[in-house]
Amino acid sequence: MSAFRRSAATLSRLANEGTLADQISHHLRANRVGVGPAERRSWEASLGVLSQDLLDAGLADVEVLVEYSLPLTSKRADAVLAGTHPVTGGDSYIVVELKQWSATTSFDGSDELFAVPQMAAPQLHPGIQVSRYCQYLTDFVGALDHDPGALCGVAYLHNAADDQVQDLLRLAQTEQSRLFTSQRRGRFLDFLRGLLSPASGARAADRLLDSAVRPSRQLLTHASRELTDRSQFVLLDEQQVAYELVLNAVRHARAANRKTAVVIEGGPGSGKSVIALSVMAELARQGRTVIHATGSRSFTETLRRYAAKGSTRTKNLFKYFNSFMVAEANGIDVLLCDEAHRVRETSANRFTRREVRERSRPQLDELMTAAHVPVFLLDEHQIVRPGETGSAEAIVAFARATGLDVQQVRLEGQFRCGGSLEYERWVLGLLGLDGAEQFVWTGDGLFELTTAESPVIMEMELAQSVEQGWSGRIAAGYRWPWSDPSPEGKIPPDVVIGDWARPWNLKSDRAVGDAPGSAFWATDPRGFGQVGCVYTAQGFEYDWSGVIIGPDLVARDGQLVTRREHSKDPALRSRKTLSDDDADQLIRNTYKVLLTRGMRGTTVHSTDPETREHLAALIRPVVELARQFEPLAPGVYRQAPGESRATRPGDASMADPG
């Protein structure tokens, strides 16, 4: 963990000399953290006040940890005060959230959100903010595991009087959410004296900064209750083998002082994520330290919402692959890398400064270093972006090159697509993956595959199923531009095919009108109104799937060929950074992902006439969907008399069990 560390006396001297902001900036930049003008102004305005208050309280030797980084996140607390308790003599820590607000009012009557002058967006109550920081640190910092009471939290509004922030004062305060204003400065000094003695806080600061980073026993007990309440977590055959291999590797890792990487391969719907969550629940029950990570924003945010059941504490166990750039080596027992085909060459991205990129390590190195047992769950045919390097071969080779033992499991089952292995084989043959050859789909009684002559007919059929309680979505290849909503909140209908036009799913996680945020397009019922892309569909499933194949994948002379120039994905269009062969593979993988989201059936439409004929020849008997609808006007249809395909609704699924 990192922080700019000085005693209160030294901090006050630097503030008076006018060099404090420069020194903090230098420290953060050395630790790969960018610094903006607003941060410098806040340090200059607030840290001098805090350090002077500490001196006036007689606490000149208390250690102040400025911009203290919360482990495994990009978040930082303004300051943590480290010292000894005046009564117990034990370590005592105070997380301080410094606010320069001079006035604020409740936002739309909320007790948690507040409007602050000169700030466009509503702000979280600072007492709630600091209490969440305290809870997070208690959950992940080993030094606090046995004595969570050693940590308190306070929000200090040193520019505000009580009557200017009355709405803030309505919130009941706890030991981790105290709030003081300038008018209550005397009480603030008494609060500090009640928790910190005049003695040096150096050793307490040492213990906090040097502490292991790992989930606490309290957090794991809480997570175990949340995660084990899932009756659908029933593992079969190779799934149970993979589960036992991970637990066995954990048992032997510390005893034999040997690291083991477990690589679990399986196609869509083979149960990879069910294995990951089952392992997570069992290890949490045992009190082992375990974290789940993915490279997908949509998948991680959905797991935080549904697998963690909205629990703020449990959702902190779900991270991203780039959360481990500075993680402690072997700080946790198990790191579950789900959707590991999305592992990238490096955690650095286009927003990372050049000097940071030059010092970055391979992302695989970061992930394997972080845990005694790193577990990688992947499907190589779901690599859909340049820079994604999560193949089984690459992971195994890297693990062995760094001295790790390796265990591998291949999952052969199919729990999506109606459990139809025949359909998965048909998709591989259609796309020319794994050396599979095309063959005619005649149906196997498990999964329904049809073609649609137009997106109008596709949408009509799916809408009928959705009305009857099934889940359904339309997704497409990245063939059309992807626009931002207008300032008025209107979403442009970018996906245009003839007279039919629909918007893409949103780019951001914030809902706009009736459209859910991008991370929840696949799981929120309101997602049916937009066309999903591979990045929001990957990792999820729904009962009925509509797939629109654009001109980036067309049939010519009896085979599907890719045309990268018809893709609107900037990452695929540049031949300087991506070869034609690599682009071809990524486009085929994209459609493999889209074609394997349906639980009960998939309807396919191509924008290319020759490709529509090719698909019709490969799907027999073809269901003539057009006959199920009668035209009322151009682009307007009603269902013709007859029985629909859906007879009883099923449950929409939280996330891909594979």
C-alpha positions as CSV (number, residue, x, y, z in Angstrom):
1,M,0.0,0.0,0.0
2,S,1.2,3.5,-0.8
3,A,0.9,6.9,0.8
4,F,2.8,10.2,1.2
5,R,3.9,9.8,4.8
6,R,5.0,12.5,7.2
7,S,4.5,13.4,10.9
8,A,1.9,16.1,11.6
9,A,4.7,18.5,12.5
10,T,6.6,18.0,9.2
11,L,3.4,18.2,7.2
12,S,2.6,21.5,8.8
13,R,6.1,22.8,8.0
14,L,5.9,21.8,4.4
15,A,2.5,23.4,4.1
16,N,3.8,26.7,5.5
17,E,6.8,26.6,3.2
18,G,4.5,26.1,0.2
19,T,6.2,22.9,-1.0
20,L,3.7,20.3,0.2
21,A,1.8,20.0,-3.1
22,D,5.0,19.5,-5.0
23,Q,6.2,16.7,-2.8
24,I,2.9,14.9,-2.8
25,S,2.8,15.2,-6.6
26,H,6.3,13.8,-6.9
27,H,5.4,10.8,-4.7
28,L,2.3,10.0,-6.6
29,R,4.0,10.2,-10.0
30,A,6.7,7.9,-8.8
31,N,4.0,5.5,-8.0
32,R,2.4,5.8,-11.4
33,V,-0.5,8.0,-10.4
34,G,-1.4,11.1,-12.4
35,V,-2.0,14.4,-10.6
36,G,-4.3,17.2,-11.8
37,P,-4.5,20.9,-10.8
38,A,-7.7,20.3,-8.8
39,E,-5.9,17.8,-6.5
40,R,-3.0,20.2,-5.9
41,R,-5.4,22.9,-5.0
42,S,-7.3,20.7,-2.5
43,W,-4.0,19.7,-0.8
44,E,-3.0,23.3,-0.5
45,A,-6.4,24.2,0.9
46,S,-7.0,21.3,3.3
47,L,-3.8,19.6,4.5
48,G,-2.5,22.8,6.1
49,V,-5.7,23.1,8.1
50,L,-5.6,19.4,9.2
51,S,-1.9,19.5,10.2
52,Q,-2.4,22.7,12.2
53,D,-5.4,21.1,14.0
54,L,-3.2,18.1,14.9
55,L,-0.6,20.5,16.3
56,D,-3.2,22.4,18.3
57,A,-4.5,19.0,19.7
58,G,-0.9,18.2,20.9
59,L,-0.5,15.5,18.3
60,A,2.6,16.7,16.5
61,D,4.1,13.2,16.3
62,V,1.1,11.4,14.9
63,E,1.9,10.0,11.4
64,V,-0.2,11.4,8.5
65,L,-0.6,9.1,5.5
66,V,-1.7,11.4,2.7
67,E,-3.5,10.0,-0.4
68,Y,-3.5,6.5,1.1
69,S,-4.3,4.0,-1.6
70,L,-7.1,1.5,-0.9
71,P,-5.6,-1.9,-1.8
72,L,-6.6,-3.5,-5.1
73,T,-8.5,-0.3,-6.2
74,S,-7.7,3.0,-7.8
75,K,-9.4,4.8,-4.9
76,R,-7.4,6.8,-2.4
77,A,-8.4,8.2,1.1
78,D,-7.4,11.8,1.6
79,A,-5.5,11.0,4.8
80,V,-5.1,8.3,7.4
81,L,-3.8,9.3,10.9
82,A,-1.7,6.6,12.5
83,G,-0.8,6.6,16.2
84,T,-1.4,4.9,19.6
85,H,-4.7,4.9,21.5
86,P,-4.4,7.0,24.7
87,V,-6.2,4.4,26.8
88,T,-5.3,1.0,25.4
89,G,-1.9,1.8,24.0
90,G,-2.7,-0.2,20.9
91,D,-2.6,1.0,17.3
92,S,-5.2,3.6,16.4
93,Y,-6.1,4.8,13.0
94,I,-8.4,7.5,11.7
95,V,-9.5,7.8,8.1
96,V,-10.1,11.5,7.2
97,E,-12.1,12.7,4.3
98,L,-11.4,16.4,3.8
99,K,-14.1,18.5,2.1
100,Q,-13.8,22.1,1.1
101,W,-17.5,22.5,0.7
102,S,-18.9,25.7,2.2
103,A,-22.6,24.8,1.6
104,T,-24.7,21.8,0.4
105,T,-28.3,20.7,0.3
106,S,-30.0,17.4,-0.1
107,F,-30.3,16.3,-3.7
108,D,-33.9,15.6,-4.6
109,G,-34.7,14.8,-0.9
110,S,-32.1,12.1,-0.7
111,D,-30.3,11.3,2.6
112,E,-27.2,10.0,0.7
113,L,-26.8,12.4,-2.3
114,F,-26.1,16.1,-2.1
115,A,-26.0,19.1,-4.4
116,V,-22.8,21.2,-4.0
117,P,-22.4,24.6,-5.6
118,Q,-20.0,24.5,-8.6
119,M,-20.3,20.7,-8.9
120,A,-22.4,19.5,-11.7
121,A,-23.1,16.0,-10.4
122,P,-24.6,15.1,-7.1
123,Q,-22.1,14.1,-4.4
124,L,-22.2,11.2,-1.9
125,H,-22.6,12.2,1.8
126,P,-19.0,12.4,3.0
127,G,-19.9,10.5,6.2
128,I,-21.1,7.6,4.1
129,Q,-18.0,7.9,1.9
130,V,-15.6,7.7,4.7
131,S,-17.5,4.8,6.4
132,R,-17.3,2.8,3.2
133,Y,-13.5,3.4,3.1
134,C,-13.3,2.2,6.7
135,Q,-15.3,-0.9,5.9
136,Y,-13.2,-1.7,2.9
137,L,-9.9,-1.3,4.8
138,T,-11.2,-3.5,7.6
139,D,-12.1,-6.1,4.9
140,F,-8.8,-6.1,3.1
141,V,-6.0,-5.0,5.4
142,G,-4.5,-7.8,7.5
143,A,-3.4,-5.4,10.3
144,L,-7.0,-4.7,11.1
145,D,-8.3,-8.2,10.9
146,H,-8.0,-9.0,14.6
147,D,-8.9,-5.5,15.8
148,P,-11.4,-3.8,13.4
149,G,-12.2,-1.3,16.3
150,A,-8.8,0.2,15.8
151,L,-10.1,2.1,12.7
152,C,-12.4,5.1,12.8
153,G,-13.6,7.5,10.2
154,V,-14.3,11.2,10.1
155,A,-15.4,13.7,7.5
156,Y,-14.1,17.2,8.1
157,L,-15.8,20.2,6.3
158,H,-13.3,22.8,7.5
159,N,-14.9,25.6,5.4
160,A,-18.5,25.1,6.4
161,A,-20.7,26.2,9.4
162,D,-23.5,24.1,10.6
163,D,-26.3,26.2,9.2
164,Q,-24.8,25.8,5.7
165,V,-24.8,22.0,5.7
166,Q,-27.8,21.2,7.9
167,D,-29.0,18.4,5.6
168,L,-25.7,16.6,6.1
169,L,-26.1,16.6,9.8
170,R,-29.4,14.7,9.7
171,L,-27.5,11.4,9.1
172,A,-26.9,9.4,12.3
173,Q,-23.2,9.2,12.9
174,T,-21.2,6.1,13.8
175,E,-17.6,5.6,14.9
176,Q,-16.7,5.3,11.2
177,S,-18.8,8.2,9.9
178,R,-18.2,11.2,12.2
179,L,-18.7,14.6,10.7
180,F,-17.3,18.0,11.9
181,T,-17.6,21.5,10.5
182,S,-15.5,24.6,11.1
183,Q,-18.0,25.5,13.8
184,R,-17.3,22.3,15.6
185,R,-13.5,22.5,15.4
186,G,-13.2,22.3,19.2
187,R,-15.1,19.0,19.2
188,F,-12.9,17.8,16.4
189,L,-9.8,18.4,18.4
190,D,-11.4,16.5,21.4
191,F,-12.3,13.7,19.0
192,L,-8.6,13.4,17.9
193,R,-7.3,13.5,21.4
194,G,-9.8,10.7,22.4
195,L,-8.3,8.3,19.8
196,L,-4.7,9.4,19.5
197,S,-2.0,9.9,22.1
198,P,0.9,12.4,21.8
199,A,3.3,9.5,21.3
200,S,5.0,8.8,18.0
201,G,2.7,7.0,15.5
202,A,5.7,5.7,13.4
203,R,5.4,2.1,14.3
204,A,1.6,2.0,13.9
205,A,2.1,3.5,10.4
206,D,4.7,0.9,9.7
207,R,2.4,-1.9,10.6
208,L,-0.5,-0.5,8.5
209,L,1.7,0.2,5.4
210,D,3.5,-3.2,5.6
211,S,0.3,-5.2,6.3
212,A,-0.7,-8.0,4.0
213,V,-3.6,-7.3,1.7
214,R,-6.2,-10.0,1.8
215,P,-9.9,-10.5,2.4
216,S,-10.6,-10.6,6.1
217,R,-12.2,-13.5,8.0
218,Q,-15.3,-11.3,8.6
219,L,-15.7,-10.5,5.0
220,L,-15.2,-14.1,3.9
221,T,-17.8,-15.3,6.5
222,H,-20.2,-12.7,5.1
223,A,-19.4,-13.7,1.5
224,S,-19.9,-17.4,2.3
225,R,-23.4,-16.7,3.5
226,E,-24.2,-14.7,0.3
227,L,-22.6,-17.1,-2.2
228,T,-23.6,-20.5,-0.8
229,D,-27.3,-19.7,-0.9
230,R,-27.4,-20.9,-4.6
231,S,-29.2,-24.2,-5.1
232,Q,-28.3,-24.1,-8.8
233,F,-24.6,-24.6,-8.1
234,V,-24.6,-28.3,-8.9
235,L,-21.4,-29.5,-10.4
236,L,-21.2,-32.5,-12.7
237,D,-18.4,-34.7,-14.0
238,E,-15.5,-32.5,-15.3
239,Q,-16.9,-29.5,-13.4
240,Q,-16.5,-31.4,-10.1
241,V,-13.0,-32.5,-11.2
242,A,-12.0,-28.9,-11.8
243,Y,-13.5,-27.8,-8.5
244,E,-11.6,-30.5,-6.6
245,L,-8.3,-29.8,-8.4
246,V,-8.5,-26.1,-7.2
247,L,-9.3,-27.1,-3.6
248,N,-6.5,-29.7,-3.7
249,A,-4.0,-27.2,-5.0
250,V,-5.0,-24.8,-2.2
251,R,-4.4,-27.5,0.4
252,H,-0.9,-28.2,-0.9
253,A,0.2,-24.8,-1.9
254,R,1.2,-23.5,1.6
255,A,2.2,-26.9,3.0
256,A,4.6,-27.7,0.1
257,N,5.5,-24.0,-0.6
258,R,4.6,-24.7,-4.2
259,K,2.5,-22.5,-6.5
260,T,0.1,-24.2,-8.8
261,A,-1.8,-22.7,-11.8
262,V,-5.1,-24.4,-12.7
263,V,-6.3,-23.9,-16.3
264,I,-9.9,-24.8,-17.0
265,E,-11.0,-24.7,-20.6
266,G,-14.6,-25.0,-21.9
267,G,-16.9,-23.7,-24.5
268,P,-19.9,-21.4,-23.9
269,G,-22.2,-22.9,-21.3
270,S,-19.8,-25.5,-20.1
271,G,-20.0,-24.3,-16.5
272,K,-16.8,-22.2,-16.0
273,S,-18.4,-19.5,-14.0
274,V,-20.4,-21.9,-11.9
275,I,-17.2,-23.6,-11.0
276,A,-15.6,-20.2,-10.1
277,L,-18.4,-19.1,-7.8
278,S,-18.7,-22.6,-6.2
279,V,-14.9,-22.5,-5.4
280,M,-15.3,-19.0,-4.1
281,A,-18.1,-19.9,-1.8
282,E,-16.3,-23.0,-0.4
283,L,-13.0,-21.1,0.2
284,A,-14.8,-18.3,1.8
285,R,-16.5,-20.8,4.1
286,Q,-13.0,-22.2,5.0
287,G,-11.7,-18.7,5.7
288,R,-9.3,-18.9,2.8
289,T,-8.5,-15.7,1.0
290,V,-10.1,-15.6,-2.5
291,I,-10.8,-13.0,-5.1
292,H,-12.7,-13.3,-8.4
293,A,-11.5,-11.2,-11.3
294,T,-12.5,-10.7,-15.0
295,G,-11.5,-8.4,-17.8
296,S,-15.1,-7.6,-18.7
297,R,-16.8,-4.5,-17.2
298,S,-20.3,-5.9,-18.0
299,F,-19.5,-9.3,-16.4
300,T,-17.9,-7.9,-13.3
301,E,-20.6,-5.3,-12.7
302,T,-23.3,-7.9,-13.2
303,L,-21.6,-10.3,-10.7
304,R,-21.4,-7.4,-8.2
305,R,-25.1,-6.8,-8.6
306,Y,-26.4,-10.3,-8.7
307,A,-23.8,-12.7,-7.2
308,A,-23.1,-10.3,-4.4
309,K,-26.8,-9.7,-4.0
310,G,-26.2,-6.0,-3.7
311,S,-24.0,-6.4,-0.7
312,T,-21.4,-3.6,-0.7
313,R,-18.9,-5.8,1.2
314,T,-19.3,-8.9,-1.0
315,K,-19.1,-7.0,-4.2
316,N,-15.5,-5.9,-3.3
317,L,-14.4,-9.5,-3.8
318,F,-15.1,-9.1,-7.6
319,K,-12.3,-7.2,-9.3
320,Y,-10.8,-6.6,-12.7
321,F,-7.6,-8.1,-14.1
322,N,-5.9,-4.7,-14.0
323,S,-6.5,-4.5,-10.2
324,F,-3.2,-6.4,-9.4
325,M,-0.5,-4.2,-10.9
326,V,1.0,-3.5,-7.4
327,A,-0.6,-6.4,-5.5
328,E,1.5,-8.1,-2.8
329,A,3.1,-11.3,-4.1
330,N,1.2,-14.4,-2.9
331,G,-1.0,-12.1,-0.8
332,I,-4.1,-14.2,-1.4
333,D,-4.7,-17.9,-1.5
334,V,-6.7,-18.1,-4.8
335,L,-7.3,-15.7,-7.6
336,L,-10.1,-16.8,-9.9
337,C,-9.5,-15.4,-13.3
338,D,-12.9,-15.9,-15.0
339,E,-13.3,-15.1,-18.7
340,A,-9.5,-15.5,-18.8
341,H,-9.5,-15.3,-22.6
342,R,-9.7,-11.6,-22.0
343,V,-6.3,-11.4,-20.3
344,R,-4.4,-8.7,-22.1
345,E,-0.7,-8.2,-22.8
346,T,-0.5,-5.5,-20.2
347,S,-2.7,-3.8,-17.7
348,A,-1.7,-0.4,-19.1
349,N,-4.1,1.2,-21.5
350,R,-4.4,4.3,-23.7
351,F,-5.0,6.5,-20.7
352,T,-1.8,5.3,-19.0
353,R,1.1,7.7,-19.1
354,R,4.1,6.7,-21.3
355,E,6.5,6.3,-18.4
356,V,4.1,4.0,-16.6
357,R,3.6,1.9,-19.7
358,E,7.3,1.5,-20.1
359,R,7.5,0.0,-16.6
360,S,4.5,-2.3,-16.8
361,R,4.7,-6.0,-16.6
362,P,2.7,-8.6,-18.6
363,Q,-0.7,-8.9,-17.1
364,L,-0.3,-12.7,-16.7
365,D,2.7,-12.0,-14.5
366,E,0.7,-9.7,-12.3
367,L,-2.1,-12.3,-12.0
368,M,0.1,-15.3,-11.3
369,T,2.2,-13.3,-8.8
370,A,-0.8,-12.2,-6.7
371,A,-1.9,-15.7,-5.5
372,H,-0.6,-19.0,-4.3
373,V,-3.1,-20.7,-6.7
374,P,-4.1,-18.6,-9.8
375,V,-7.0,-20.2,-11.6
376,F,-7.8,-19.4,-15.3
377,L,-11.2,-20.2,-16.8
378,L,-11.3,-19.6,-20.5
379,D,-12.7,-20.3,-24.0
380,E,-10.2,-19.4,-26.6
381,H,-12.9,-18.8,-29.2
382,Q,-14.1,-15.9,-27.2
383,I,-11.0,-13.8,-27.8
384,V,-12.6,-10.9,-29.7
385,R,-10.2,-7.9,-29.2
386,P,-6.7,-7.2,-30.3
387,G,-4.3,-7.5,-27.3
388,E,-6.3,-10.2,-25.6
389,T,-3.8,-13.0,-25.0
390,G,-5.7,-15.5,-22.9
391,S,-5.1,-18.8,-24.8
392,A,-4.5,-22.0,-22.8
393,E,-1.2,-22.5,-24.6
394,A,0.1,-19.0,-23.6
395,I,-1.1,-19.3,-20.0
396,V,0.4,-22.8,-19.5
397,A,3.7,-21.7,-21.1
398,F,4.0,-18.6,-19.0
399,A,3.2,-20.5,-15.8
400,R,5.8,-23.2,-16.4
401,A,8.4,-20.6,-17.5
402,T,8.0,-19.0,-14.1
403,G,8.3,-22.2,-12.2
404,L,4.6,-23.0,-11.4
405,D,3.1,-26.4,-11.4
406,V,0.1,-26.6,-13.9
407,Q,-3.1,-28.6,-13.7
408,Q,-5.5,-28.5,-16.7
409,V,-9.1,-29.6,-17.2
410,R,-11.2,-29.6,-20.3
411,L,-15.0,-29.2,-19.8
412,E,-16.9,-31.2,-22.4
413,G,-20.5,-30.6,-21.2
414,Q,-23.0,-28.0,-22.5
415,F,-25.4,-26.3,-20.3
416,R,-26.5,-23.6,-22.7
417,C,-28.0,-23.9,-26.1
418,G,-30.5,-26.4,-24.8
419,G,-27.6,-28.6,-23.8
420,S,-27.0,-29.2,-27.5
421,L,-23.5,-30.3,-28.4
422,E,-24.7,-30.7,-32.0
423,Y,-25.6,-27.0,-32.2
424,E,-22.2,-26.0,-30.8
425,R,-20.6,-28.2,-33.5
426,W,-22.7,-26.6,-36.1
427,V,-21.6,-23.1,-35.1
428,L,-17.9,-24.2,-35.2
429,G,-18.4,-25.6,-38.7
430,L,-20.3,-22.6,-40.0
431,L,-17.5,-20.3,-38.8
432,G,-14.7,-22.6,-39.8
433,L,-13.2,-22.9,-36.3
434,D,-11.3,-25.8,-34.8
435,G,-11.1,-27.3,-38.3
436,A,-14.8,-28.2,-38.2
437,E,-16.7,-28.5,-41.5
438,Q,-20.1,-27.1,-42.4
439,F,-23.1,-29.4,-42.2
440,V,-26.8,-29.0,-42.5
441,W,-28.7,-28.4,-39.3
442,T,-31.8,-30.7,-39.2
443,G,-32.6,-30.2,-35.5
444,D,-31.9,-32.4,-32.6
445,G,-34.9,-31.8,-30.4
446,L,-32.8,-29.8,-27.9
447,F,-32.3,-26.4,-29.6
448,E,-34.2,-24.3,-32.1
449,L,-32.3,-22.7,-34.9
450,T,-34.1,-20.6,-37.6
451,T,-33.4,-17.9,-40.1
452,A,-35.2,-14.6,-40.5
453,E,-35.7,-12.9,-43.8
454,S,-35.6,-9.5,-42.1
455,P,-34.8,-7.9,-38.7
456,V,-38.5,-6.9,-38.5
457,I,-39.6,-10.6,-38.5
458,M,-36.8,-11.5,-36.0
459,E,-37.9,-8.8,-33.6
460,M,-41.5,-9.7,-33.9
461,E,-40.9,-13.3,-33.0
462,L,-38.6,-12.4,-30.1
463,A,-41.0,-9.7,-28.8
464,Q,-43.8,-12.4,-28.7
465,S,-41.5,-14.6,-26.5
466,V,-40.6,-11.7,-24.2
467,E,-44.3,-10.8,-23.7
468,Q,-44.8,-14.4,-22.6
469,G,-42.1,-14.2,-19.9
470,W,-39.1,-15.5,-21.7
471,S,-35.9,-13.4,-21.9
472,G,-34.8,-12.4,-25.4
473,R,-32.2,-10.1,-27.0
474,I,-31.0,-9.0,-30.4
475,A,-27.2,-8.7,-30.9
476,A,-25.1,-7.8,-34.0
477,G,-21.6,-7.7,-35.3
478,Y,-20.0,-4.3,-35.1
479,R,-21.0,-3.1,-38.5
480,W,-22.7,0.2,-37.8
481,P,-21.5,3.4,-36.1
482,W,-22.1,3.7,-32.4
483,S,-23.2,7.2,-31.4
484,D,-23.6,8.9,-28.0
485,P,-27.0,9.9,-26.7
486,S,-28.0,13.5,-27.5
487,P,-28.0,16.2,-24.8
488,E,-31.7,15.7,-24.6
489,G,-31.2,12.0,-23.7
490,K,-32.3,10.6,-27.1
491,I,-30.4,7.5,-28.2
492,P,-29.6,7.5,-32.0
493,P,-31.0,4.4,-33.9
494,D,-27.5,3.6,-35.4
495,V,-28.3,0.0,-36.5
496,V,-30.2,0.6,-39.7
497,I,-31.4,-2.2,-42.1
498,G,-33.9,-1.1,-44.7
499,D,-36.8,0.5,-42.9
500,W,-35.8,-1.0,-39.5
501,A,-33.7,1.0,-37.2
502,R,-32.7,0.4,-33.5
503,P,-30.0,1.9,-31.2
504,W,-27.0,0.1,-29.9
505,N,-26.8,-0.7,-26.2
506,L,-25.5,2.3,-24.3
507,K,-21.8,2.9,-24.0
508,S,-21.8,3.9,-20.3
509,D,-23.2,2.2,-17.2
510,R,-25.7,5.0,-16.6
511,A,-29.2,4.4,-17.8
512,V,-30.7,6.8,-20.3
513,G,-34.5,6.9,-20.4
514,D,-35.8,3.4,-20.6
515,A,-32.4,2.0,-21.7
516,P,-30.3,0.3,-19.0
517,G,-26.6,0.9,-18.6
518,S,-24.3,-1.1,-20.9
519,A,-23.2,-3.5,-18.1
520,F,-26.8,-4.6,-17.6
521,W,-28.1,-4.8,-21.2
522,A,-28.2,-8.6,-21.1
523,T,-29.8,-8.9,-17.7
524,D,-32.2,-5.9,-17.4
525,P,-35.5,-6.6,-19.2
526,R,-35.3,-3.1,-20.7
527,G,-32.3,-4.2,-22.8
528,F,-34.7,-5.7,-25.4
529,G,-35.1,-2.3,-27.0
530,Q,-31.5,-2.0,-28.1
531,V,-29.1,-4.1,-30.2
532,G,-26.3,-5.6,-28.1
533,C,-22.7,-5.8,-29.2
534,V,-20.2,-8.6,-28.4
535,Y,-18.9,-6.7,-25.4
536,T,-22.2,-6.6,-23.6
537,A,-23.4,-10.1,-24.7
538,Q,-20.2,-11.9,-23.9
539,G,-20.5,-13.8,-20.6
540,F,-24.3,-13.8,-20.6
541,E,-27.2,-15.8,-21.8
542,Y,-30.9,-15.3,-22.5
543,D,-33.7,-17.7,-23.6
544,W,-34.1,-16.6,-27.2
545,S,-31.3,-15.0,-29.2
546,G,-31.5,-13.0,-32.4
547,V,-28.2,-12.5,-34.2
548,I,-27.7,-10.0,-37.1
549,I,-24.7,-10.9,-39.2
550,G,-23.3,-7.8,-41.0
551,P,-21.3,-7.5,-44.2
552,D,-18.1,-8.1,-42.2
553,L,-18.9,-11.9,-42.5
554,V,-20.4,-13.1,-45.8
555,A,-20.8,-16.3,-47.8
556,R,-18.9,-16.5,-51.0
557,D,-18.5,-19.7,-53.0
558,G,-20.1,-21.8,-50.3
559,Q,-17.8,-20.6,-47.4
560,L,-18.0,-17.7,-44.9
561,V,-15.3,-15.1,-45.5
562,T,-14.5,-12.0,-43.4
563,R,-14.3,-8.4,-44.7
564,R,-12.6,-6.3,-42.1
565,E,-13.1,-3.1,-44.1
566,H,-16.8,-3.4,-43.3
567,S,-16.3,-3.4,-39.5
568,K,-16.8,-0.2,-37.6
569,D,-14.6,-1.4,-34.8
570,P,-11.5,0.9,-34.9
571,A,-9.3,-1.9,-33.4
572,L,-10.0,-4.1,-36.4
573,R,-9.6,-1.6,-39.2
574,S,-5.9,-0.7,-38.9
575,R,-3.7,-3.1,-40.8
576,K,-0.6,-1.4,-39.2
577,T,-1.4,-3.0,-35.8
578,L,-3.5,-6.1,-36.8
579,S,-2.8,-8.6,-39.6
580,D,-5.6,-9.8,-41.9
581,D,-5.3,-13.3,-40.4
582,D,-5.7,-12.0,-36.8
583,A,-8.7,-9.8,-37.9
584,D,-10.3,-12.8,-39.5
585,Q,-10.0,-14.8,-36.3
586,L,-11.4,-12.0,-34.2
587,I,-14.4,-11.5,-36.4
588,R,-15.2,-15.2,-36.5
589,N,-14.8,-15.4,-32.7
590,T,-17.2,-12.4,-32.3
591,Y,-19.9,-14.2,-34.2
592,K,-19.2,-17.4,-32.3
593,V,-19.9,-15.5,-29.1
594,L,-23.1,-14.0,-30.4
595,L,-24.4,-17.3,-31.8
596,T,-24.0,-19.1,-28.5
597,R,-25.9,-16.9,-26.1
598,G,-29.3,-18.5,-26.5
599,M,-30.6,-21.0,-24.0
600,R,-33.5,-22.3,-26.1
601,G,-33.1,-21.0,-29.6
602,T,-31.4,-18.6,-32.0
603,T,-32.7,-16.8,-35.0
604,V,-30.2,-15.5,-37.6
605,H,-30.4,-12.8,-40.1
606,S,-27.8,-11.6,-42.5
607,T,-27.8,-8.3,-44.2
608,D,-26.2,-9.9,-47.3
609,P,-28.6,-11.7,-49.8
610,E,-26.1,-14.4,-50.8
611,T,-25.3,-15.1,-47.1
612,R,-29.0,-15.4,-46.3
613,E,-29.3,-18.1,-49.1
614,H,-26.3,-19.9,-47.7
615,L,-27.7,-19.9,-44.2
616,A,-31.1,-21.1,-45.4
617,A,-29.4,-24.0,-47.2
618,L,-27.6,-25.0,-43.9
619,I,-30.7,-24.9,-41.7
620,R,-33.3,-27.6,-42.6
621,P,-36.1,-27.7,-42.2
622,V,-36.2,-23.9,-42.4
623,V,-39.0,-22.3,-40.4
624,E,-40.5,-19.7,-42.7
625,L,-41.0,-17.0,-40.1
626,A,-42.5,-14.7,-42.7
627,R,-45.5,-16.9,-42.9
628,Q,-46.3,-16.4,-39.3
629,F,-46.9,-12.7,-39.9
630,E,-49.3,-10.7,-42.0
631,P,-48.3,-7.3,-43.3
632,L,-50.5,-4.4,-42.3
633,A,-48.3,-1.6,-43.8
634,P,-44.7,-1.3,-45.0
635,G,-42.6,-2.4,-42.0
636,V,-45.7,-3.1,-39.8
637,Y,-46.8,-6.7,-39.1
638,R,-49.2,-8.7,-37.0
639,Q,-49.0,-12.3,-36.1
640,A,-51.0,-14.6,-38.3
641,P,-53.4,-17.1,-36.6
642,G,-51.6,-20.1,-35.1
643,E,-49.9,-21.4,-32.0
644,S,-46.7,-19.7,-30.9
645,R,-43.5,-21.6,-30.3
646,A,-43.3,-20.6,-26.6
647,T,-45.6,-22.4,-24.2
648,R,-44.2,-21.5,-20.8
649,P,-41.7,-18.9,-19.7
650,G,-38.4,-19.7,-18.2
651,D,-36.1,-17.7,-15.9
652,A,-33.8,-15.0,-17.4
653,S,-30.3,-15.9,-16.3
654,M,-28.0,-13.6,-14.3
655,A,-24.9,-14.5,-16.1
656,D,-23.4,-17.1,-18.3
657,P,-22.7,-20.3,-16.3
658,G,-19.8,-20.8,-18.6
